Amino acid sequence: MSASIGIMGCGWLGFPLAKVLVKNGYEIHGSTTSKEKTPELEAAGIEAFCIALSENGIEGPISAFLKPISTLIVNVPPRLRIAPQESYVQKMQFLLDAITASEVEKVIFISSTSVYGDIEGDVTESTTPVPSSASGKQLLLAEKLFTQTPNLQSSIVRFGGLIGPHRHPVTNLSKKKQLANGNIPINLIHLDDCIRIITTIIEKAYWGELFNAVYPYYPSKRDFYTQEAIKMGLPKPAYGIENRKKGKKVISDRLLNVKKFTFMTSVLSSFTTEK
């Protein structure tokens, strides 16, 4: 196989994804904002580019990064908790302008289930998003930038909470007291599942699609994070009085039904056997 794919953002998800795609025979261009990381990318067989997006423009060789590729994975999450806040939508607009001036034909935009906000009950790809957070609102606007661009085939993947190597919510929750919403369900997905979903979209040419991507297992936060803390030898998180919210379960009609993506084998499933 000889094909070129670009990954804008070789971080916690993008870097291991790039290594899998290299192993699968693709030529990979990967971007990082850190010059110190470029040797690590190059050692993994990735052609590395130091590129930084901001609301004022793009720093770095974006044209060289995009020139030989036809498929681009945009894996740049909003950083709205860092002061001063930047306009994520404007950053994506600058990127989109560069894309439309290139030969890129297909995009996978990595989004989040945060676009659904505080909706309760079952949530599918047919559910109208009602984002409540600043990041959710800007992600939804960014999604529309890509899906509404003529001559660009864009697929959107809305991931739930990400877990995997060196990343687990319980590490931050374990010492907290009076946590809210212990009765609502988790909506998580493991790194391995994320990678397999993205690679399958590419290999099966599922373009112009929208995918919710959450492992289909929904214990309460209280039950799940308590058990995970015990497994990891951490203090158990302390939840306060429950409210009447039932929370949401993010379900994928497309991953689990329409396209028969029955391959999500996350370590989340170990909770049921180790409880």
Protein Blocks (a to p, Z undefined) as FASTA:
>chain_A
ZZddddehiafklmmmmmmmmmnopacddddfbfklmmmmmmnopacddddddfkbcedj
fklmmmmpcbdcddddcffkbccdddfklmmmmmmmmmmmmmbfbdcddddfklnmmagc
jddfklccddfbfklmmmmmmmmmmmmpghiacddddddddddehiafklmmmmpghieh
klbccddddfklmmmmmmmmmmnopghiacdddddbdbdfklmmmmmmmmnopacddddd
ddfbebjadddfklmmmnopafbccfklmmmmmZZ
